[in-house]
Amino acid sequence: MAQRLILILLLFLIGDIYFYQAIITLFSNPLIHAIYWLIDIVVLGAIIVTIFLRTRISDIQRYASGLITAMLLIFIPKLFSVPILLLEDIGRLFRSFPPRIFTSVNLSQYLLA
């Protein structure tokens, strides 16, 4: 259970860091940047605290269900947007590759000369 949780939290953080790059591009307000990380840190911190909390099982299940709901509300939109961002970045990488020596106008002038 702990190994799966570490993997899930690690994937969550990697997705957060990648998605944060899009947030930086869209919003220049540092308050929005702080709120973005504050929400994620609070949810992840609460999940970790709930795991190590030594209370009754019924209390942990009630807290865990609410936290998993919050995590899914944060994670699902990112899950759908990260592949789109990744495809855009890959397209941007190859947009000017290979370098074009001749444009179509230069090529037609060269052939006609």
DSSP file (Angstrom, degrees, kcal/mol; ACC not computed):
  #  RESIDUE AA STRUCTURE BP1 BP2  ACC     N-H-->O    O-->H-N    N-H-->O    O-->H-N    TCO  KAPPA ALPHA  PHI   PSI    X-CA   Y-CA   Z-CA
    1    1 A M     >        0   0    0      0, 0.0     4,-2.2     0, 0.0     5,-0.2   0.000 360.0 360.0 360.0 -45.3    0.0    0.0    0.0
    2    2 A A  H  >  +     0   0    0      1,-0.2     4,-2.3     2,-0.2     5,-0.2   0.868 360.0  52.1 -66.1 -36.0    2.7    2.5    0.9
    3    3 A Q  H  > S+     0   0    0      2,-0.2     4,-2.0     1,-0.2    -1,-0.2   0.902 110.7  47.4 -67.7 -40.0    4.7    1.7   -2.3
    4    4 A R  H  > S+     0   0    0      2,-0.2     4,-2.6     1,-0.2    -2,-0.2   0.898 111.4  51.6 -65.7 -39.3    1.6    2.4   -4.4
    5    5 A L  H  X S+     0   0    0     -4,-2.2     4,-2.8     2,-0.2     5,-0.2   0.902 108.6  50.4 -65.3 -40.7    0.9    5.6   -2.5
    6    6 A I  H  X S+     0   0    0     -4,-2.3     4,-2.3     2,-0.2    -1,-0.2   0.913 111.9  48.4 -63.2 -41.7    4.5    6.8   -3.0
    7    7 A L  H  X S+     0   0    0     -4,-2.0     4,-2.5     2,-0.2    -2,-0.2   0.919 112.6  48.0 -63.9 -43.8    4.2    6.1   -6.8
    8    8 A I  H  X S+     0   0    0     -4,-2.6     4,-2.3     1,-0.2    -2,-0.2   0.923 113.6  46.7 -64.0 -44.5    0.8    7.9   -7.0
    9    9 A L  H  X S+     0   0    0     -4,-2.8     4,-2.3     2,-0.2    -1,-0.2   0.875 111.8  51.8 -66.0 -36.5    2.1   10.9   -5.1
   10   10 A L  H  X S+     0   0    0     -4,-2.3     4,-2.3    -5,-0.2    -2,-0.2   0.928 111.7  45.8 -65.5 -45.1    5.2   11.0   -7.2
   11   11 A L  H  X S+     0   0    0     -4,-2.5     4,-2.5     1,-0.2    -2,-0.2   0.879 111.3  54.0 -63.2 -37.6    3.2   11.0  -10.4
   12   12 A F  H  X S+     0   0    0     -4,-2.3     4,-2.0    -5,-0.2    -2,-0.2   0.917 110.7  45.5 -61.7 -44.4    0.9   13.6   -9.0
   13   13 A L  H  X S+     0   0    0     -4,-2.3     4,-2.5     2,-0.2    -2,-0.2   0.882 111.5  51.4 -69.8 -38.1    3.9   15.9   -8.2
   14   14 A I  H  X S+     0   0    0     -4,-2.3     4,-2.1     2,-0.2    -2,-0.2   0.927 112.2  46.9 -64.0 -43.6    5.4   15.3  -11.7
   15   15 A G  H  X S+     0   0    0     -4,-2.5     4,-2.7     1,-0.2    -2,-0.2   0.878 111.2  53.1 -63.0 -37.6    2.1   16.2  -13.3
   16   16 A D  H  X S+     0   0    0     -4,-2.0     4,-2.3     2,-0.2    -2,-0.2   0.924 108.9  47.8 -62.9 -45.5    1.8   19.3  -11.0
   17   17 A I  H  X S+     0   0    0     -4,-2.5     4,-0.9     2,-0.2    -2,-0.2   0.913 114.9  45.6 -64.5 -42.0    5.2   20.6  -12.0
   18   18 A Y  H >X S+     0   0    0     -4,-2.1     4,-0.7     1,-0.2     3,-0.5   0.915 114.9  46.8 -67.6 -42.5    4.6   20.1  -15.7
   19   19 A F  H >X S+     0   0    0     -4,-2.7     4,-1.6     1,-0.2     3,-0.6   0.821 102.8  65.0 -68.4 -30.5    1.1   21.7  -15.5
   20   20 A Y  H 3X S+     0   0    0     -4,-2.3     4,-2.6     1,-0.2    -1,-0.2   0.822  92.1  63.2 -62.3 -30.8    2.5   24.5  -13.4
   21   21 A Q  H <X S+     0   0    0     -4,-0.9     4,-1.6    -3,-0.5    -1,-0.2   0.878 103.8  47.6 -61.7 -36.5    4.5   25.6  -16.5
   22   22 A A  H <X S+     0   0    0     -4,-0.7     4,-2.3    -3,-0.6    -1,-0.2   0.874 109.4  53.4 -70.0 -37.2    1.3   26.2  -18.3
   23   23 A I  H  X S+     0   0    0     -4,-1.6     4,-2.9     1,-0.2    -2,-0.2   0.908 107.6  51.1 -63.2 -41.4   -0.1   28.2  -15.3
   24   24 A I  H  < S+     0   0    0     -4,-2.6    -1,-0.2     1,-0.2    -2,-0.2   0.903 111.0  48.8 -61.3 -41.2    3.0   30.4  -15.4
   25   25 A T  H  < S+     0   0    0     -4,-1.6    -2,-0.2    -5,-0.2    -1,-0.2   0.889 117.5  40.1 -67.0 -39.4    2.5   31.0  -19.1
   26   26 A L  H  < S+     0   0    0     -4,-2.3     2,-0.5     1,-0.2    -2,-0.2   0.887 120.3  37.7 -78.5 -39.7   -1.2   31.9  -18.7
   27   27 A F     <  -     0   0    0     -4,-2.9    -1,-0.2    -5,-0.2     6,-0.0  -0.951  48.8-176.4-122.3 129.4   -1.1   33.9  -15.5
   28   28 A S        +     0   0    0     -2,-0.5    -1,-0.1    -3,-0.1    -4,-0.1   0.415  55.3 110.6 -98.5   0.5    1.6   36.4  -14.4
   29   29 A N    >>  -     0   0    0      1,-0.2     4,-1.4     2,-0.0     3,-0.6  -0.650  58.9-153.3 -79.2 119.7    0.0   37.0  -11.0
   30   30 A P  H 3> S+     0   0    0      0, 0.0     4,-2.3     0, 0.0     5,-0.2   0.759  92.9  64.5 -65.4 -22.9    2.1   35.6   -8.2
   31   31 A L  H 3> S+     0   0    0      2,-0.2     4,-2.4     1,-0.2     5,-0.2   0.902 101.6  48.9 -65.7 -40.3   -1.0   35.2   -6.0
   32   32 A I  H <> S+     0   0    0     -3,-0.6     4,-2.3     2,-0.2    -1,-0.2   0.894 110.5  51.6 -65.0 -39.6   -2.4   32.7   -8.5
   33   33 A H  H  X S+     0   0    0     -4,-1.4     4,-1.9     2,-0.2    -2,-0.2   0.915 111.3  47.3 -62.4 -42.8    0.9   30.8   -8.5
   34   34 A A  H  X S+     0   0    0     -4,-2.3     4,-2.5     1,-0.2    -2,-0.2   0.902 111.8  49.4 -66.8 -41.0    0.8   30.7   -4.7
   35   35 A I  H  X S+     0   0    0     -4,-2.4     4,-2.3     2,-0.2     5,-0.2   0.892 107.5  56.1 -65.4 -39.0   -2.8   29.5   -4.5
   36   36 A Y  H  X S+     0   0    0     -4,-2.3     4,-1.5     1,-0.2    -2,-0.2   0.945 114.7  37.6 -56.7 -50.3   -2.1   26.8   -7.1
   37   37 A W  H  X S+     0   0    0     -4,-1.9     4,-2.8     1,-0.2     5,-0.2   0.842 112.3  58.8 -73.9 -32.5    0.7   25.3   -4.9
   38   38 A L  H  X S+     0   0    0     -4,-2.5     4,-2.4     2,-0.2     5,-0.2   0.924 105.9  48.2 -62.9 -44.1   -1.1   25.9   -1.6
   39   39 A I  H  X S+     0   0    0     -4,-2.3     4,-2.2     1,-0.2    -1,-0.2   0.935 114.8  45.7 -61.8 -46.1   -4.1   23.8   -2.7
   40   40 A D  H  X S+     0   0    0     -4,-1.5     4,-2.7    -5,-0.2     5,-0.3   0.912 113.5  48.5 -64.6 -42.5   -1.9   21.0   -3.8
   41   41 A I  H  X S+     0   0    0     -4,-2.8     4,-2.6     1,-0.2     5,-0.2   0.898 111.3  50.3 -66.1 -39.9    0.3   21.1   -0.7
   42   42 A V  H  X S+     0   0    0     -4,-2.4     4,-2.3    -5,-0.2    -1,-0.2   0.933 113.9  44.4 -63.4 -45.8   -2.7   21.1    1.6
   43   43 A V  H  X S+     0   0    0     -4,-2.2     4,-2.0    -5,-0.2    -2,-0.2   0.943 117.3  43.9 -66.4 -47.3   -4.3   18.1   -0.1
   44   44 A L  H  X S+     0   0    0     -4,-2.7     4,-2.2     1,-0.2    -2,-0.2   0.900 114.6  50.0 -65.3 -40.0   -1.1   16.1   -0.3
   45   45 A G  H  X S+     0   0    0     -4,-2.6     4,-2.6    -5,-0.3    -1,-0.2   0.898 109.8  50.6 -63.7 -40.5   -0.1   17.0    3.3
   46   46 A A  H  X S+     0   0    0     -4,-2.3     4,-2.3    -5,-0.2    -1,-0.2   0.871 109.3  51.4 -66.1 -36.2   -3.6   16.0    4.5
   47   47 A I  H  X S+     0   0    0     -4,-2.0     4,-1.8     2,-0.2    -2,-0.2   0.932 112.1  46.1 -65.3 -44.6   -3.3   12.7    2.7
   48   48 A I  H  X S+     0   0    0     -4,-2.2     4,-1.7     1,-0.2    -2,-0.2   0.908 113.4  48.8 -65.5 -41.5    0.1   11.9    4.3
   49   49 A V  H  X S+     0   0    0     -4,-2.6     4,-0.8     1,-0.2    -1,-0.2   0.898 109.3  53.1 -64.7 -40.0   -1.1   13.0    7.8
   50   50 A T  H  < S+     0   0    0     -4,-2.3     3,-0.4     1,-0.2    -1,-0.2   0.873 106.7  53.0 -63.6 -36.7   -4.2   10.8    7.4
   51   51 A I  H  < S+     0   0    0     -4,-1.8    -1,-0.2     1,-0.2    -2,-0.2   0.919 116.0  38.2 -64.4 -42.5   -2.1    7.8    6.6
   52   52 A F  H  < S+     0   0    0     -4,-1.7     2,-0.3    -5,-0.1    -1,-0.2   0.458  90.6 114.3 -89.7  -0.2    0.1    8.2    9.7
   53   53 A L     <  -     0   0    0     -4,-0.8     2,-1.0    -3,-0.4     7,-0.0  -0.537  58.8-147.3 -72.8 132.1   -2.8    9.3   11.9
   54   54 A R        +     0   0    0     -2,-0.3     2,-0.2     6,-0.0    -1,-0.1  -0.670  52.6 114.5-104.5  77.5   -3.5    6.8   14.7
   55   55 A T  S    S-     0   0    0     -2,-1.0     5,-0.0     1,-0.2     0, 0.0  -0.641  73.1 -52.6-127.2-170.7   -7.2    7.0   15.2
   56   56 A R     >  -     0   0    0     -2,-0.2     4,-1.9     1,-0.1     3,-0.2  -0.271  48.3-119.3 -65.6 153.7  -10.1    4.7   14.7
   57   57 A I  H  > S+     0   0    0      1,-0.2     4,-2.4     2,-0.2     5,-0.2   0.863 111.9  56.4 -62.8 -38.3  -10.6    3.1   11.3
   58   58 A S  H  > S+     0   0    0      1,-0.2     4,-1.8     2,-0.2    -1,-0.2   0.880 107.6  48.6 -65.4 -36.6  -14.0    4.7   10.7
   59   59 A D  H  > S+     0   0    0      2,-0.2     4,-2.5    -3,-0.2     5,-0.2   0.915 111.4  49.5 -67.6 -42.1  -12.5    8.2   11.2
   60   60 A I  H  X S+     0   0    0     -4,-1.9     4,-3.1     1,-0.2    -2,-0.2   0.899 110.2  50.9 -64.3 -40.3   -9.7    7.4    8.8
   61   61 A Q  H  X S+     0   0    0     -4,-2.4     4,-2.2     2,-0.2    -1,-0.2   0.885 110.5  49.3 -64.7 -37.9  -12.1    6.1    6.2
   62   62 A R  H  X S+     0   0    0     -4,-1.8     4,-1.5     2,-0.2    -2,-0.2   0.931 115.9  41.9 -67.5 -44.3  -14.2    9.2    6.5
   63   63 A Y  H  X S+     0   0    0     -4,-2.5     4,-2.4     1,-0.2    -2,-0.2   0.909 114.2  52.8 -66.3 -41.9  -11.2   11.5    6.1
   64   64 A A  H  X S+     0   0    0     -4,-3.1     4,-2.8    -5,-0.2     5,-0.2   0.887 105.9  52.3 -64.8 -39.4   -9.6    9.4    3.4
   65   65 A S  H  X S+     0   0    0     -4,-2.2     4,-1.8     1,-0.2    -1,-0.2   0.909 112.0  46.3 -65.1 -40.1  -12.8    9.4    1.2
   66   66 A G  H  X S+     0   0    0     -4,-1.5     4,-2.1     2,-0.2    -2,-0.2   0.894 114.6  47.5 -66.3 -39.9  -13.0   13.2    1.4
   67   67 A L  H  X S+     0   0    0     -4,-2.4     4,-2.7     2,-0.2    -2,-0.2   0.880 110.3  51.0 -70.6 -37.9   -9.3   13.6    0.6
   68   68 A I  H  X S+     0   0    0     -4,-2.8     4,-2.5     2,-0.2    -1,-0.2   0.889 109.6  51.7 -66.2 -37.0   -9.4   11.2   -2.3
   69   69 A T  H  X S+     0   0    0     -4,-1.8     4,-2.2    -5,-0.2    -2,-0.2   0.930 111.5  46.7 -62.1 -45.3  -12.3   13.1   -3.7
   70   70 A A  H  X S+     0   0    0     -4,-2.1     4,-1.5     1,-0.2    -2,-0.2   0.906 112.3  50.3 -63.4 -41.2  -10.3   16.4   -3.4
   71   71 A M  H  X S+     0   0    0     -4,-2.7     4,-3.0     1,-0.2    -1,-0.2   0.904 111.0  48.6 -64.8 -40.4   -7.3   14.8   -5.0
   72   72 A L  H  X S+     0   0    0     -4,-2.5     4,-2.5     2,-0.2    -1,-0.2   0.874 107.3  55.4 -67.9 -36.0   -9.4   13.4   -7.9
   73   73 A L  H  < S+     0   0    0     -4,-2.2    -1,-0.2     1,-0.2    -2,-0.2   0.827 116.9  37.7 -64.4 -30.0  -10.9   16.9   -8.4
   74   74 A I  H  X S+     0   0    0     -4,-1.5     4,-0.8    -5,-0.2    -2,-0.2   0.858 121.1  44.6 -83.8 -39.2   -7.4   18.3   -8.7
   75   75 A F  H  X S+     0   0    0     -4,-3.0     4,-2.5    -5,-0.2    -3,-0.2   0.857 100.8  62.8 -81.1 -38.1   -5.9   15.4  -10.6
   76   76 A I  H  X S+     0   0    0     -4,-2.5     4,-1.6     1,-0.2     5,-0.2   0.913 103.9  47.3 -61.2 -47.0   -8.5   14.5  -13.3
   77   77 A P  H  > S+     0   0    0      0, 0.0     4,-1.7     0, 0.0    -1,-0.2   0.900 114.9  48.0 -60.6 -37.0   -8.3   17.9  -15.1
   78   78 A K  H  X S+     0   0    0     -4,-0.8     4,-2.6     1,-0.2    -2,-0.2   0.866 105.7  58.5 -68.9 -34.8   -4.5   17.7  -15.1
   79   79 A L  H  < S+     0   0    0     -4,-2.5    -1,-0.2     1,-0.2    -3,-0.2   0.868 111.5  40.9 -62.6 -36.5   -4.6   14.1  -16.3
   80   80 A F  H  X S+     0   0    0     -4,-1.6     4,-0.6    -5,-0.2    -1,-0.2   0.787 118.7  45.2 -81.7 -28.0   -6.5   15.2  -19.4
   81   81 A S  H  X S+     0   0    0     -4,-1.7     4,-2.4    -5,-0.2     5,-0.2   0.788  98.5  67.8 -89.2 -27.4   -4.5   18.4  -20.1
   82   82 A V  H  X S+     0   0    0     -4,-2.6     4,-2.7     1,-0.2     5,-0.2   0.907  99.1  50.6 -63.2 -42.6   -1.0   17.1  -19.6
   83   83 A P  H  > S+     0   0    0      0, 0.0     4,-2.4     0, 0.0    -1,-0.2   0.893 111.0  50.0 -61.7 -35.6   -1.0   14.9  -22.7
   84   84 A I  H  X S+     0   0    0     -4,-0.6     4,-2.1     2,-0.2    -2,-0.2   0.925 112.3  46.7 -66.0 -43.8   -2.3   17.8  -24.8
   85   85 A L  H  X S+     0   0    0     -4,-2.4     4,-2.3     2,-0.2    -1,-0.2   0.893 111.9  51.7 -63.4 -39.7    0.5   20.0  -23.4
   86   86 A L  H  X S+     0   0    0     -4,-2.7     4,-2.4     2,-0.2    -2,-0.2   0.911 109.4  49.0 -64.5 -43.3    3.1   17.3  -24.0
   87   87 A L  H  X S+     0   0    0     -4,-2.4     4,-2.4     1,-0.2    -1,-0.2   0.887 111.0  50.8 -63.2 -38.5    1.9   16.9  -27.7
   88   88 A E  H  X S+     0   0    0     -4,-2.1     4,-2.4     2,-0.2    -2,-0.2   0.910 110.2  49.2 -65.5 -41.4    2.2   20.7  -28.1
   89   89 A D  H  X S+     0   0    0     -4,-2.3     4,-1.7     2,-0.2    -2,-0.2   0.897 111.4  48.9 -65.0 -40.0    5.7   20.7  -26.7
   90   90 A I  H  X S+     0   0    0     -4,-2.4     4,-1.6     2,-0.2    -2,-0.2   0.912 112.3  49.0 -65.6 -41.5    6.8   17.9  -29.0
   91   91 A G  H  < S+     0   0    0     -4,-2.4     4,-0.5     1,-0.2    -2,-0.2   0.887 109.8  51.5 -63.1 -39.3    5.2   19.7  -31.9
   92   92 A R  H  < S+     0   0    0     -4,-2.4     3,-0.5     1,-0.2     4,-0.4   0.835 106.2  55.9 -66.2 -32.6    7.0   22.9  -30.9
   93   93 A L  H  < S+     0   0    0     -4,-1.7     3,-0.3     1,-0.2    -1,-0.2   0.888 116.6  34.5 -65.9 -39.8   10.3   21.0  -30.8
   94   94 A F  S >< S+     0   0    0     -4,-1.6     3,-1.3     1,-0.2    -1,-0.2   0.316  87.9 102.3 -99.6   8.1   10.0   19.7  -34.4
   95   95 A R  T 3  S+     0   0    0     -4,-0.5    -1,-0.2    -3,-0.5    -2,-0.1   0.889  95.5  27.1 -61.7 -40.4    8.3   22.8  -35.8
   96   96 A S  T 3  S+     0   0    0     -4,-0.4    -1,-0.3    -3,-0.3     4,-0.1  -0.009  96.5 142.4-110.8  29.2   11.5   24.1  -37.4
   97   97 A F    <   +     0   0    0     -3,-1.3     3,-0.0     2,-0.1    -3,-0.0  -0.971  60.2  30.2-117.8 131.3   13.2   20.8  -37.9
   98   98 A P  S    S-     0   0    0      0, 0.0    -1,-0.1     0, 0.0     2,-0.1   0.649 103.8-114.7 -73.6 158.3   14.9   20.1  -40.3
   99   99 A P        -     0   0    0      0, 0.0     2,-0.7     0, 0.0    -2,-0.1  -0.368  26.3-125.9 -64.1 136.8   16.0   23.7  -40.9
  100  100 A R        +     0   0    0      1,-0.2     3,-0.1    -4,-0.1    -3,-0.0  -0.740  28.7 178.0 -89.2 116.6   14.7   25.0  -44.2
  101  101 A I  S    S+     0   0    0     -2,-0.7     2,-0.5     1,-0.2    -1,-0.2   0.904  72.2  36.4 -81.7 -45.2   17.5   26.3  -46.4
  102  102 A F  S    S-     0   0    0      4,-0.0    -1,-0.2     3,-0.0     2,-0.2  -0.907  70.8-150.8-111.7 134.2   15.2   27.2  -49.3
  103  103 A T     >  -     0   0    0     -2,-0.5     4,-2.5    -3,-0.1     5,-0.2  -0.482  39.6-100.2 -85.9 172.7   11.8   28.6  -49.1
  104  104 A S  H  > S+     0   0    0      1,-0.2     4,-2.1     2,-0.2     5,-0.2   0.852 124.4  51.7 -65.0 -33.3    9.4   27.8  -52.0
  105  105 A V  H  > S+     0   0    0      2,-0.2     4,-2.2     1,-0.2    -1,-0.2   0.937 111.8  45.7 -67.9 -45.9   10.0   31.2  -53.5
  106  106 A N  H  > S+     0   0    0      1,-0.2     4,-2.2     2,-0.2    -2,-0.2   0.888 112.6  51.4 -64.3 -38.4   13.8   30.8  -53.4
  107  107 A L  H  X S+     0   0    0     -4,-2.5     4,-2.2     2,-0.2    -1,-0.2   0.909 110.5  47.5 -66.5 -41.9   13.5   27.3  -54.8
  108  108 A S  H  X S+     0   0    0     -4,-2.1     4,-2.0     2,-0.2    -2,-0.2   0.881 112.5  50.0 -68.1 -37.2   11.3   28.4  -57.7
  109  109 A Q  H  X S+     0   0    0     -4,-2.2     4,-1.3     2,-0.2    -1,-0.2   0.892 111.1  49.8 -64.9 -39.0   13.7   31.3  -58.5
  110  110 A Y  H  < S+     0   0    0     -4,-2.2    -2,-0.2     1,-0.2    -1,-0.2   0.899 112.6  46.3 -66.9 -40.3   16.6   28.8  -58.4
  111  111 A L  H  < S+     0   0    0     -4,-2.2    -1,-0.2     1,-0.2    -2,-0.2   0.841 113.3  48.9 -72.1 -32.9   14.9   26.4  -60.8
  112  112 A L  H  <        0   0    0     -4,-2.0    -1,-0.2     1,-0.2    -2,-0.2   0.709 360.0 360.0 -79.0 -20.1   13.8   29.1  -63.2
  113  113 A A     <        0   0    0     -4,-1.3    -1,-0.2    -5,-0.2    -2,-0.1   0.477 360.0 360.0 -78.8 360.0   17.3   30.7  -63.4
